[in-house]
Amino acid sequence: MQIWINHTLIDVPSNCTLEQAMPTVFKHQQSQTKNAMKTEQAWREGVAVAVNNTVIPKVKWAKHLLEPHAKVHVFHAIAGG
């Protein structure tokens, strides 16, 4: 099935949860940046995800079933001053 990741349509397995889609999301995010990112685990630590404009807490990723054409927005925490 296809879902939207930050305005780009990508393929993920049918009937997958947000947790199951995250490796694909990580690979997509890596392909969109000029600088190589950290490991997937390090990337996940600084990420927040909203599905159809609702933030999904990380503790619920494993149970949050994605629907076809879901709009997933990935946000990265940025430190600064």
C-alpha positions in Angstrom: 0.0 0.0 0.0 1.1 3.6 -0.3 1.3 6.3 2.4 2.4 9.9 2.3 5.7 10.7 4.1 6.2 14.5 4.3 4.3 15.0 1.0 6.0 12.1 -0.8 4.1 8.9 -1.7 6.0 5.8 -0.7 5.2 2.0 -0.6 4.9 0.1 2.6 3.6 -3.4 3.3 -0.2 -3.7 3.5 -1.7 -3.8 7.0 1.4 -2.5 8.6 1.7 -0.5 11.8 3.6 2.7 12.2 6.4 0.8 13.9 6.6 -1.6 11.0 6.8 1.3 8.5 9.6 3.1 10.3 12.5 1.3 8.6 11.0 2.4 5.2 10.4 5.9 6.5 14.1 6.1 7.8 15.4 5.0 4.3 13.2 7.6 2.7 14.4 10.3 5.0 18.1 9.3 4.3 17.5 9.5 0.6 16.1 13.1 1.0 19.1 14.5 2.8 22.6 15.4 1.5 24.3 14.3 4.7 24.1 10.7 5.9 22.1 10.3 9.1 23.0 8.4 12.2 21.8 4.8 12.7 18.1 4.2 12.5 18.0 3.8 16.3 19.6 7.2 16.9 17.3 8.8 14.3 14.3 7.4 16.1 15.3 9.0 19.4 15.0 12.5 18.0 11.8 12.0 15.9 8.1 12.7 16.4 5.5 11.4 14.0 2.0 12.7 13.2 -0.5 10.6 11.2 -3.3 12.5 9.6 -2.5 15.6 11.8 -2.4 13.6 15.1 0.9 13.1 16.9 1.3 9.4 17.7 3.4 8.8 20.9 6.3 6.3 20.3 4.7 3.9 22.8 1.7 3.5 20.4 3.7 3.1 17.2 3.5 -0.7 17.4 -0.3 -0.7 17.6 -1.1 2.2 15.3 -2.3 0.6 12.1 -1.7 2.7 9.0 -4.4 3.1 6.4 -3.8 3.5 2.6 -2.8 7.1 1.7 -2.3 8.0 5.4 -0.5 11.4 5.7 2.6 10.8 7.9 4.7 13.8 8.9 8.1 13.2 10.5 9.5 15.9 12.7 13.1 16.1 14.0 14.1 17.6 17.3 16.7 20.3 16.8 18.8 21.7 19.7 19.9 25.3 19.6 19.9 28.5 21.4 
